[in-house]
Amino acid sequence: MTIPVNKNWPLARRKRALQQRARILQGIRHFFVQKGYLEVETSHRIPTPAPESHIDAIPSDTWVLHTSPELCMKRMMAAGYEKIFQICRCWRRRERGDLHLPEFTLLEWYRAGADYHSLMEECEQLIRSIAVTLEREGKIIFRGRNIHLSGPWQRISVKEAFRYYTRTSVMEALERNLFDQIMVQNIEPNLGIEKPTFLYDYPAERGALARLKQEDQSVAERFELYIGGLEIANGFSELVDSEEQRRRFHLENKSRQSMGKCIYSLPDKFLAELDSMPPCAGMALGVDRLVMVFLDIETIDEVVAFTPEEL
């Protein structure tokens, strides 16, 4: 009998990576179930996304494919759910490169009574738990560097990072519209090199859905996790004031308009329920990038079954 030759060598080559990816997903679920979280599923097609200037949704008929499950999961928190998590597919326009896919996998979780500091601690626990699952506790190797997972992990504020790695203040960077460029070129490559690093207290202008810090209203209680210079996750203490959130959405739409982008209608059902949401914190973690880090893989293409170009 003639055995057909498998000509899809890229897919065959990824077999080990996809096997390890499955173990990581199983480890994520085990971690959250053990901590009493409820796994939930929310709709992938929604009427409108949360308006954010730098995130563009992909249309699906007259609705859109969600860019994250955030709006629906927060509505669940407002309805009385206290600890929930979800692993799902998300979609964003104009995102393609070695680290980006227009369709990607996101882990998102919310916990009532938590703030961004306690979620940083829980994120540490999650990553270490996955390392144990993969028998890589203690350290991982990524981009030629030994990255130690033992605690405590480094925490540095955005203001401190600008002082250490640039000659520009946060305020100047924002005024000159250079904040994102400086972050990508000068700051991010230096984060999480020896240990994973949390970059926290983002300027209020970069926290559209985050609660402002009580003692310093110029910053939002937002953080990002970096490992080996790669951003892995984004989290914050949640804003639970519907009027303030509405105001911020209008500002984000004005920013979108100034960049020549479409204006999104406001998610009115979300806003109507937001005041019922308890004080809580939420976090989104890029599963594809996490797999890259644990397997020491340089491009996101090698940790998914199919890239868009292969379909």
C-alpha positions as CSV (number, residue, x, y, z in Angstrom):
1,M,0.0,0.0,0.0
2,T,1.3,3.4,-0.9
3,I,1.4,5.8,2.0
4,P,0.6,9.4,0.9
5,V,3.3,11.9,1.4
6,N,2.5,14.7,3.9
7,K,3.4,17.9,2.0
8,N,2.3,20.2,4.7
9,W,5.7,20.4,6.3
10,P,5.1,23.6,8.3
11,L,2.1,21.9,10.1
12,A,4.1,18.7,10.7
13,R,7.0,20.7,12.0
14,R,4.8,22.3,14.7
15,K,3.6,19.0,16.2
16,R,5.8,19.2,19.3
17,A,5.0,22.9,19.9
18,L,1.3,22.2,19.6
19,Q,1.6,19.3,22.0
20,Q,3.3,21.6,24.5
21,R,0.7,24.2,23.9
22,A,-2.0,21.7,24.8
23,R,-0.2,21.0,28.1
24,I,-0.1,24.8,28.8
25,L,-3.8,25.2,28.2
26,Q,-4.5,22.3,30.5
27,G,-2.3,23.8,33.1
28,I,-4.1,27.1,32.9
29,R,-7.5,25.5,33.4
30,H,-6.2,23.4,36.3
31,F,-4.8,26.5,38.0
32,F,-8.0,28.5,37.8
33,V,-10.4,25.6,38.7
34,Q,-8.2,24.8,41.7
35,K,-8.5,28.5,42.8
36,G,-12.3,28.4,42.6
37,Y,-12.8,30.2,39.3
38,L,-15.7,29.5,37.0
39,E,-14.8,28.9,33.4
40,V,-17.2,30.9,31.2
41,E,-17.9,31.3,27.5
42,T,-19.2,34.5,26.0
43,S,-20.2,35.5,22.5
44,H,-17.6,36.1,19.8
45,R,-19.8,38.3,17.8
46,I,-21.0,41.5,19.5
47,P,-22.8,44.7,18.4
48,T,-19.8,47.0,19.1
49,P,-16.4,46.8,20.8
50,A,-15.2,49.1,23.6
51,P,-13.9,52.2,21.8
52,E,-10.1,52.3,22.1
53,S,-8.0,54.4,19.8
54,H,-5.4,51.8,19.0
55,I,-7.6,48.6,18.7
56,D,-9.6,48.0,15.5
57,A,-12.3,45.4,15.3
58,I,-13.0,43.1,12.3
59,P,-16.6,43.5,11.0
60,S,-19.0,40.5,11.0
61,D,-22.1,41.5,9.0
62,T,-23.4,44.6,10.9
63,W,-21.7,43.5,14.1
64,V,-18.0,42.9,14.9
65,L,-15.8,40.0,16.1
66,H,-14.8,40.8,19.6
67,T,-11.3,42.1,20.3
68,S,-11.5,40.7,23.8
69,P,-14.3,39.2,25.9
70,E,-14.0,42.1,28.3
71,L,-17.4,43.7,27.9
72,C,-19.4,40.5,28.3
73,M,-17.3,39.2,31.2
74,K,-17.6,42.5,33.1
75,R,-21.4,42.3,32.6
76,M,-21.2,38.8,34.2
77,M,-19.3,40.4,37.2
78,A,-22.0,43.0,37.5
79,A,-24.6,40.2,37.6
80,G,-23.0,38.6,40.6
81,Y,-20.3,36.3,39.3
82,E,-17.2,36.7,41.6
83,K,-14.3,34.8,40.0
84,I,-14.4,33.9,36.3
85,F,-12.0,33.1,33.5
86,Q,-12.1,32.4,29.8
87,I,-9.8,31.1,27.1
88,C,-11.1,32.2,23.7
89,R,-10.3,33.4,20.2
90,C,-10.2,37.1,19.6
91,W,-9.8,39.2,16.4
92,R,-8.1,42.5,15.6
93,R,-7.6,44.3,12.3
94,R,-4.2,45.2,10.9
95,E,-2.3,43.0,13.4
96,R,0.2,40.8,11.6
97,G,3.9,40.2,12.2
98,D,6.3,38.0,14.1
99,L,4.5,38.7,17.3
100,H,0.9,39.4,16.0
101,L,-1.9,37.5,14.4
102,P,-5.3,39.0,13.4
103,E,-6.9,35.9,15.1
104,F,-5.3,34.9,18.4
105,T,-6.0,33.2,21.7
106,L,-6.6,35.2,24.9
107,L,-6.9,34.2,28.5
108,E,-8.9,36.7,30.5
109,W,-9.9,36.5,34.1
110,Y,-11.7,38.7,36.7
111,R,-11.8,38.6,40.5
112,A,-14.1,40.6,42.8
113,G,-12.4,42.4,45.7
114,A,-9.1,42.3,43.9
115,D,-6.9,45.2,42.7
116,Y,-4.0,45.4,40.3
117,H,-1.4,44.5,42.9
118,S,-3.2,41.3,43.9
119,L,-3.6,40.3,40.3
120,M,0.1,40.7,39.7
121,E,0.7,38.2,42.5
122,E,-1.9,35.8,41.0
123,C,-0.2,36.1,37.6
124,E,3.1,35.1,39.2
125,Q,1.4,32.1,40.7
126,L,-0.1,31.1,37.3
127,I,3.2,31.3,35.4
128,R,5.0,29.3,38.0
129,S,2.3,26.7,38.0
130,I,2.6,26.3,34.3
131,A,6.3,26.0,34.6
132,V,5.8,23.1,37.0
133,T,3.4,21.5,34.6
134,L,6.1,21.7,31.9
135,E,8.8,20.6,34.4
136,R,10.6,23.9,34.0
137,E,10.2,25.3,37.4
138,G,13.0,27.7,38.5
139,K,13.9,29.1,35.2
140,I,13.2,29.2,31.5
141,I,15.4,30.1,28.5
142,F,14.1,32.6,26.1
143,R,16.0,34.6,23.4
144,G,19.3,33.2,24.7
145,R,18.8,34.4,28.3
146,N,18.1,32.5,31.5
147,I,15.0,34.0,33.0
148,H,14.5,33.1,36.7
149,L,10.9,32.6,37.9
150,S,11.6,32.6,41.6
151,G,10.1,35.6,43.4
152,P,9.8,38.3,43.9
153,W,9.5,39.5,40.3
154,Q,10.6,43.0,39.4
155,R,8.0,45.8,39.5
156,I,8.8,49.1,38.0
157,S,6.5,52.1,37.4
158,V,6.2,53.7,33.9
159,K,7.7,56.9,35.3
160,E,10.7,55.0,36.7
161,A,11.2,53.2,33.4
162,F,11.3,56.4,31.4
163,R,13.9,57.8,33.8
164,Y,16.1,54.7,33.6
165,Y,15.9,54.0,29.9
166,T,15.2,57.3,28.2
167,R,16.0,61.0,28.3
168,T,12.3,61.9,27.9
169,S,9.7,62.3,30.6
170,V,6.3,60.5,30.4
171,M,4.6,63.9,30.0
172,E,6.9,65.0,27.2
173,A,6.4,61.7,25.4
174,L,2.6,62.1,25.6
175,E,2.7,65.7,24.5
176,R,4.9,64.8,21.5
177,N,2.8,61.7,20.7
178,L,5.9,59.6,21.1
179,F,4.8,57.5,24.1
180,D,4.2,54.2,22.2
181,Q,7.3,54.6,20.0
182,I,9.6,55.2,23.0
183,M,8.0,52.2,24.8
184,V,8.6,49.9,21.9
185,Q,12.1,51.1,21.0
186,N,13.7,52.0,24.3
187,I,11.8,50.5,27.2
188,E,10.2,47.2,26.4
189,P,13.5,45.5,25.2
190,N,15.0,46.0,28.7
191,L,12.1,44.5,30.6
192,G,11.9,41.0,32.0
193,I,15.5,40.1,31.1
194,E,16.6,38.3,34.3
195,K,13.2,37.9,35.9
196,P,9.7,38.6,34.6
197,T,8.9,42.3,35.1
198,F,5.6,44.1,35.9
199,L,5.5,47.6,34.4
200,Y,2.8,49.5,36.3
201,D,1.0,52.8,36.9
202,Y,0.5,53.8,33.3
203,P,-0.5,57.4,32.4
204,A,-4.2,57.9,32.7
205,E,-4.3,58.5,28.9
206,R,-3.3,54.9,28.4
207,G,-5.9,53.3,30.7
208,A,-9.2,53.8,29.0
209,L,-11.0,51.2,31.2
210,A,-8.9,51.3,34.3
211,R,-9.4,52.9,37.7
212,L,-7.3,56.0,38.4
213,K,-4.9,55.8,41.3
214,Q,-6.5,57.6,44.3
215,E,-3.3,59.3,45.5
216,D,-2.2,60.3,41.9
217,Q,-5.0,60.9,39.4
218,S,-2.5,61.3,36.6
219,V,-1.9,57.5,36.5
220,A,-4.2,54.5,36.0
221,E,-3.9,51.3,38.1
222,R,-2.8,49.4,35.1
223,F,0.2,47.0,34.5
224,E,1.7,44.9,31.8
225,L,3.9,41.8,32.3
226,Y,7.1,41.4,30.3
227,I,9.2,38.3,29.9
228,G,12.4,38.5,27.9
229,G,11.5,41.9,26.5
230,L,8.1,40.5,25.2
231,E,4.8,41.8,26.5
232,I,2.7,38.9,27.7
233,A,-0.3,40.3,29.6
234,N,-2.2,43.5,30.5
235,G,-4.3,44.0,33.6
236,F,-5.8,46.7,35.8
237,S,-8.1,47.6,38.6
238,E,-11.4,48.0,36.9
239,L,-13.3,51.3,36.5
240,V,-16.8,50.9,37.8
241,D,-18.2,54.4,37.2
242,S,-20.5,54.4,34.1
243,E,-20.4,58.2,33.6
244,E,-16.7,58.3,33.7
245,Q,-16.4,55.3,31.4
246,R,-18.8,57.0,28.9
247,R,-16.7,60.1,29.0
248,R,-13.5,58.1,28.3
249,F,-15.2,56.2,25.4
250,H,-16.1,59.6,23.8
251,L,-12.5,60.7,24.1
252,E,-11.2,57.5,22.6
253,N,-13.6,58.0,19.7
254,K,-12.4,61.5,19.2
255,S,-8.8,60.1,19.0
256,R,-9.9,57.5,16.5
257,Q,-11.5,60.2,14.4
258,S,-8.3,62.3,14.5
259,M,-6.5,59.3,13.1
260,G,-9.0,58.8,10.3
261,K,-10.5,55.7,11.8
262,C,-14.1,54.7,12.2
263,I,-16.1,55.8,15.3
264,Y,-17.6,53.0,17.3
265,S,-21.1,53.2,18.8
266,L,-21.0,53.0,22.6
267,P,-21.8,49.7,24.3
268,D,-24.9,50.9,26.0
269,K,-25.9,47.7,27.7
270,F,-22.4,47.4,29.2
271,L,-22.5,51.0,30.4
272,A,-26.1,50.5,31.9
273,E,-24.8,47.7,34.1
274,L,-21.3,49.0,34.9
275,D,-22.3,50.7,38.2
276,S,-23.5,47.3,39.5
277,M,-20.0,45.8,39.1
278,P,-18.2,45.3,42.4
279,P,-14.6,46.7,42.9
280,C,-12.5,44.1,41.1
281,A,-9.5,43.6,38.9
282,G,-9.1,41.9,35.5
283,M,-6.3,40.6,33.3
284,A,-5.8,39.5,29.7
285,L,-2.9,37.3,28.8
286,G,-1.8,36.3,25.3
287,V,-1.7,32.6,25.2
288,D,0.2,32.4,21.9
289,R,3.0,34.6,23.3
290,L,3.1,32.6,26.5
291,V,3.7,29.5,24.5
292,M,6.5,31.3,22.6
293,V,8.2,32.1,25.9
294,F,8.0,28.7,27.4
295,L,9.2,26.9,24.2
296,D,11.8,29.6,23.4
297,I,10.3,30.3,19.9
298,E,10.9,33.5,18.1
299,T,7.8,33.8,15.9
300,I,4.1,33.4,16.7
301,D,3.6,31.4,13.5
302,E,5.4,28.4,15.1
303,V,3.0,28.1,18.0
304,V,-0.4,28.0,16.1
305,A,-1.7,25.2,13.8
306,F,-2.4,27.5,10.9
307,T,-1.4,31.1,10.0
308,P,-3.8,33.2,8.0
309,E,-1.6,32.7,4.9
310,E,-1.8,28.9,5.2
311,L,-5.6,28.8,5.2
